[in-house]
Amino acid sequence: MPPQTDTDQLPGDTAGKADAARASLADCDGVLVAFSGGVDSSVVAALARDALGDDAVACTAKSETLPAAELDDARRVADEIGIRHEVVEFSELDDPNFVQNDGERCYHCRTMRLGRMYEAARELGIGTVCDGTNASDPGEGHRPGLRAVEELDVRSPLLEAGIEKDEVREIADSYGLSVANKPSMACLSSRIPTGLEVTNERLTRIEKAERVLREWGFSQFRVRDHDGLARIEIAAEELDAALNHDFVIAAREHLEDLGFEHVTLDLHGYQTGSVSPGDAGGDGDPVVENVFEADYPTASE
């Protein structure tokens, strides 16, 4: 049975926003939700399932940039919600603009991914495509993917209702969704510094490298691929575990077996967008050359 939300446990403003988003979805004949299985798209899917029943469909796009574990999670969460789940396939690597990995990589990726969603929607006779963009997203720095959402006229129910990230998690919790506290998970290409080509070889070794971190129980992490050098980022609250001698040995051996020449642990910890243009203006300057050029104190200072 699909989960039911208990709006009584939500703060008044959040409950009102959730009701508004659900009502706006109910006005559609049917919707296809671009569904990653993360908390944002899962909440949209749950609201759509509430509003439209079987006329709501969740759709996940499978490609080289989606970890297999994330596709498994998407299938599991769709079943948890009780929504029909479709999987379509495409390849970002077919687009040379994506492969060259400039400051607009996310724009090219999102354009292809959402274009594939519209194809699936047409095949199902559905006229509306929704995504999980929330009201906090536009203020989070360089986000070229949002431009694709606007250009393709994709509905963003969370954004339209003014639902911010912390409220998304509250709504997910009210539905009893297992992903309510799931950390954000960007696609694998986000681990490759701007200006360095995205290749299937790099994506594959990143996915395999991150698998060992997941198996060791880490929840918020990235393995950045600096053309042969692996830079491991671990959330600050989990850094102590990353300094465990057994983990250090296991991570080094595992990543070297995957083809990394050097394996490093970034003592700054996990940081979003640390290999991408970081300013809101999005000037697109590659940062692959200067990731390690920060001034560090020495013993003499």
BATORTI-18423 format. One line per 8 residues: number of its first residue (from 0); their letters; for each residue x, y, z of C-alpha. Coordinates in pm, 1 decimal, padded with zeros to 6 digits. Each point is the difference from the previous one (the first is absolute). Layout:
NUM) A) X,Y,Z; ...
END
This chain:
0) MPPQTDTD) 00000.0,00000.0,00000.0; 00139.1,00346.1,-00088.3; 00116.4,00204.7,00299.4; -00237.2,00260.1,00136.9; 00121.9,00338.4,00118.9; -00089.1,00123.9,00345.5; -00018.5,00376.2,-00046.9; -00085.1,00043.4,00369.2
8) QLPGDTAG) 00367.2,-00060.3,00082.2; 00116.4,00270.8,-00241.6; 00045.9,00365.8,00095.7; -00293.4,00207.3,-00123.9; 00187.1,00175.8,-00278.9; 00151.4,-00322.8,-00128.6; -00332.1,-00182.4,00008.8; -00160.6,00284.1,-00195.2
16) KADAARAS) 00273.4,-00008.8,-00262.3; -00029.9,-00377.7,-00035.2; -00375.4,00033.3,-00046.6; 00053.5,00271.2,-00263.5; 00245.4,-00216.7,-00193.1; -00235.7,-00296.8,00016.0; -00292.7,00213.3,-00119.9; 00197.8,00137.3,-00293.8
24) LADCDGVL) 00090.2,-00354.5,-00105.6; -00363.5,-00106.9,00028.8; -00085.5,00251.2,-00273.6; 00208.7,-00200.4,-00251.3; -00142.1,-00285.8,-00206.6; 00312.8,-00196.4,00085.5; 00362.8,00064.1,00084.3; 00332.9,-00167.9,-00059.3
32) VAFSGGVD) 00248.5,00071.6,00279.0; 00370.9,00009.2,-00089.1; 00092.4,-00236.3,00279.6; 00349.3,-00055.5,00141.2; -00112.9,-00158.1,00325.8; 00146.3,00289.1,00198.5; -00208.9,00180.2,00257.8; -00117.2,00283.8,-00230.1
40) SSVVAALA) -00131.9,-00210.9,-00287.4; -00137.2,-00255.1,00247.1; -00212.9,00265.3,00170.4; -00127.8,00121.1,-00338.1; -00082.4,-00359.5,-00091.5; -00181.7,-00056.2,00330.2; -00201.5,00321.9,-00039.5; -00081.9,-00090.9,-00360.0
48) RDALGDDA) -00106.4,-00351.5,00101.9; -00227.5,00153.0,00263.0; -00147.4,00247.6,-00245.5; -00036.7,-00214.1,-00311.9; 00021.9,-00363.8,00098.9; 00090.2,-00218.0,-00297.1; 00025.7,00304.0,-00228.5; 00332.0,00084.9,00165.5
56) VACTAKSE) 00313.4,-00173.2,-00127.6; 00358.0,00015.8,00130.4; 00268.6,-00028.5,-00267.0; 00372.4,-00056.6,00053.5; 00252.9,00060.6,-00277.2; 00276.6,-00260.0,00001.8; 00335.7,00113.4,-00138.0; 00373.5,-00029.9,00062.4
64) TLPAAELD) -00014.6,00280.5,00258.9; -00254.6,-00175.3,00223.8; 00152.3,-00240.4,00254.4; -00160.0,-00343.4,-00007.0; -00071.2,00030.7,00373.0; -00202.5,00315.9,-00064.4; -00212.6,-00175.2,-00263.5; -00065.5,-00279.8,00249.6
72) DARRVADE) -00100.7,00261.4,00258.1; -00233.8,00169.3,-00248.6; -00176.9,-00329.4,-00067.9; -00032.6,-00071.0,00372.1; -00133.9,00345.9,00088.3; -00250.3,00000.8,-00288.2; -00133.4,-00328.5,00135.9; -00009.8,00154.2,00347.4
80) IGIRHEVV) -00208.2,00291.3,-00134.2; -00224.0,-00231.5,-00200.1; 00049.5,00189.3,-00325.1; 00049.4,-00152.7,-00342.7; 00368.5,00008.1,-00088.2; 00148.4,00012.2,-00348.6; 00370.6,-00014.3,-00090.1; 00125.8,00152.0,-00324.7
88) EFSELDDP) 00353.9,00005.0,-00134.8; 00220.8,00257.9,-00169.1; 00367.4,00096.9,-00011.7; 00139.7,00342.4,00082.7; 00323.2,-00114.0,-00163.8; -00172.1,00026.9,-00338.3; 00016.2,00380.2,00036.6; 00348.8,00149.0,-00058.2
96) NFVQNDGE) -00107.8,00312.6,00189.9; -00055.0,-00211.2,00310.5; 00320.4,-00198.4,-00046.9; 00219.5,00310.9,-00018.3; -00119.9,00086.6,00351.5; -00007.5,00377.2,-00004.8; -00192.6,00213.6,00248.4; -00327.6,-00094.2,-00174.9
104) RCYHCRTM) 00029.4,-00378.0,00042.5; -00305.7,-00019.0,00225.1; -00202.8,00198.5,-00251.6; 00081.8,-00245.7,-00278.1; -00069.0,-00297.7,00226.7; -00331.8,00130.6,00129.9; -00112.9,00094.8,-00350.7; 00059.5,-00355.4,-00124.3
112) RLGRMYEA) -00144.0,-00165.3,00310.2; -00319.1,00206.4,00004.4; -00034.1,-00033.6,-00376.9; -00003.2,-00376.6,00052.1; -00267.4,00048.7,00267.7; -00221.4,00185.5,-00247.4; 00041.0,-00283.4,-00250.2; -00110.5,-00249.2,00265.3
120) ARELGIGT) -00292.9,00223.2,00099.1; -00119.7,00022.1,-00361.1; 00017.3,-00379.3,-00032.4; -00220.0,-00026.8,00309.8; -00241.8,00273.0,-00112.3; 00104.6,00233.0,00283.5; 00033.2,00373.4,-00066.7; 00171.8,00121.4,00318.3
128) VCDGTNAS) 00355.3,-00071.1,00116.0; 00102.1,00095.3,00356.5; 00333.5,00009.6,00175.4; 00120.1,00032.7,00358.6; 00144.3,00352.3,-00007.0; -00076.9,00157.0,00338.1; -00010.1,00362.1,00114.7; 00353.4,-00016.9,00144.4
136) DPGEGHRP) 00162.2,-00107.9,-00326.1; 00010.9,00331.9,-00192.4; 00212.8,00158.5,00273.7; 00267.8,-00270.9,00008.4; 00260.9,00151.4,-00231.1; 00072.0,-00106.5,-00356.1; -00296.5,-00216.0,-00107.5; -00014.7,-00008.8,-00384.2
144) GLRAVEEL) -00228.7,-00302.8,00014.9; -00281.3,00224.2,00122.8; 00012.1,00187.2,-00330.0; -00084.6,-00322.1,-00181.3; -00298.6,-00050.2,00230.8; -00129.9,00345.5,-00091.4; 00066.2,-00032.5,-00373.6; -00179.5,-00335.2,-00023.5
152) DVRSPLLE) -00298.8,00126.7,00201.4; 00032.9,-00270.8,00263.5; -00228.2,00042.5,00300.9; 00171.8,00027.6,00338.9; -00276.7,-00042.8,00260.1; 00230.4,00047.3,00300.0; 00141.6,00322.5,-00139.5; -00343.5,00128.3,-00098.7
160) AGIEKDEV) -00130.7,-00059.6,00353.2; 00306.2,00160.2,00161.2; 00106.1,-00324.8,00168.4; 00362.2,00022.1,00117.0; 00240.6,-00287.2,00058.8; -00059.7,-00039.9,00372.7; -00375.7,-00001.1,-00066.3; 00043.2,-00265.2,-00270.6
168) REIADSYG) 00157.6,-00225.1,00261.4; -00282.2,00072.8,00244.5; -00257.9,-00098.3,-00261.2; 00194.1,-00314.9,-00087.4; 00006.1,-00090.5,00367.4; -00375.0,00058.7,00027.3; -00043.9,-00257.9,-00278.2; 00232.3,-00237.5,00181.7
176) LSVANKPS) 00234.8,-00009.2,-00297.8; 00333.5,-00172.1,00063.3; 00183.3,00270.9,-00195.5; -00110.9,00283.6,00229.6; 00355.9,00048.5,00125.0; 00187.9,-00132.3,-00302.2; 00300.0,00220.2,-00088.7; -00002.0,00174.5,-00337.1
184) MACLSSRI) 00154.5,-00205.9,-00279.5; 00108.9,00177.2,-00318.4; 00077.2,-00195.8,-00316.1; 00342.1,-00160.9,-00039.7; 00122.5,00262.6,-00248.0; -00001.2,00255.5,00284.6; 00312.5,-00176.2,00133.8; 00202.4,00096.0,-00307.9
192) PTGLEVTN) 00157.7,00349.1,00009.3; -00125.8,00255.8,-00248.1; 00213.7,-00007.2,-00311.5; 00088.0,-00370.5,00024.1; -00186.5,-00221.5,-00247.7; -00279.1,-00221.6,00126.7; 00070.5,-00356.1,-00114.2; -00158.0,-00334.5,00072.8
200) ERLTRIEK) 00331.1,-00117.8,00149.8; 00004.5,00284.2,00254.2; -00368.4,-00040.1,00088.1; 00042.8,-00374.6,00053.4; 00300.1,00028.8,00230.0; -00166.8,00277.3,00201.6; -00308.3,-00216.3,00052.4; 00210.5,-00298.5,00106.7
208) AERVLREW) 00214.7,00219.6,00226.7; -00302.8,00141.7,00179.1; -00140.1,-00347.6,00050.9; 00271.5,-00078.9,00256.4; -00087.8,00316.7,00195.1; -00365.1,-00101.1,00005.9; 00092.6,-00352.4,00112.0; 00203.8,00149.5,00286.1
216) GFSQFRVR) -00312.7,00182.0,00117.9; 00075.5,00357.0,-00109.2; -00310.1,00202.2,-00090.3; 00124.0,00332.0,-00143.9; 00305.4,-00027.6,-00224.4; 00146.6,00046.7,-00346.9; 00298.1,-00140.4,-00189.6; 00127.3,00278.4,-00228.4
224) DHDGLARI) 00195.7,-00121.6,-00302.5; 00288.2,00237.3,-00078.4; 00125.3,-00190.0,-00304.9; 00162.8,-00285.3,00187.3; -00003.0,00152.8,00346.9; -00293.2,-00097.2,00223.0; -00098.7,00267.5,00252.4; -00233.2,-00148.3,00262.3
232) EIAAEELD) -00237.1,00242.1,00172.3; -00176.0,-00115.7,00318.4; -00253.2,00198.7,00203.3; 00161.9,00172.7,00299.9; -00192.7,-00208.6,00253.9; 00131.9,-00320.0,-00162.0; 00364.4,00100.9,-00047.1; 00116.9,-00185.4,00310.3
240) AALNHDFV) -00115.7,-00327.7,-00153.5; 00180.7,00086.5,-00324.2; 00325.1,00030.6,00194.6; -00032.2,-00358.2,00121.4; 00315.3,-00186.0,-00104.0; -00184.7,-00303.0,-00136.7; -00221.9,00221.9,-00214.3; 00298.1,00197.9,-00129.5
248) IAAREHLE) 00171.1,-00320.0,-00115.4; -00319.1,-00145.9,-00150.0; -00090.9,00321.4,-00183.2; 00350.2,00043.6,-00140.5; 00024.1,-00357.9,-00123.6; -00351.8,00001.3,-00144.1; 00040.8,00328.5,-00185.5; 00345.6,-00085.7,-00131.7
256) DLGFEHVT) -00142.9,-00324.8,-00137.1; -00255.1,00211.7,-00186.8; 00275.0,00193.8,-00176.5; 00053.1,00302.7,00223.2; 00369.6,00083.6,00025.6; -00031.6,00196.3,00324.8; -00263.4,-00008.9,00274.9; -00050.8,00297.3,00233.5
264) LDLHGYQT) -00236.9,00096.1,00281.5; -00113.0,00364.4,-00011.3; 00026.5,00138.1,00355.1; -00249.7,00273.8,-00086.7; -00261.6,-00276.9,-00007.9; -00298.6,-00027.2,-00230.1; -00087.8,00319.1,-00191.5; -00266.5,00031.7,-00269.6
272) GSVSPGDA) 00122.8,00126.1,-00335.7; 00367.4,-00016.9,00092.4; 00101.3,-00082.9,-00357.9; -00250.8,00226.7,-00177.1; -00047.5,00375.1,-00049.8; -00095.0,00111.3,00347.5; -00127.0,00355.8,-00029.2; -00360.6,00088.2,-00060.7
280) GGDGDPVV) 00095.4,00193.7,-00308.3; 00124.9,-00315.8,-00163.2; 00293.0,00136.4,-00197.5; 00088.4,-00357.6,-00092.3; 00374.3,00027.6,00060.7; 00145.7,-00350.4,00033.0; 00123.8,-00078.1,00348.1; 00181.5,-00325.1,-00071.8
288) ENVFEADY) 00333.9,00181.2,-00009.1; -00029.0,00173.7,00335.5; -00185.0,-00236.8,00235.9; 00320.4,-00056.9,00198.4; 00138.7,00355.3,-00011.7; -00142.0,00118.4,00330.8; 00251.1,00142.6,00246.7; 00054.4,-00238.7,00290.1
296) PTASE) 00185.6,00090.9,00322.1; 00344.5,-00151.8,00046.4; 00197.2,-00078.3,00313.8; 00182.1,00331.4,-00026.9; -00316.5,00208.1,-00007.0
END
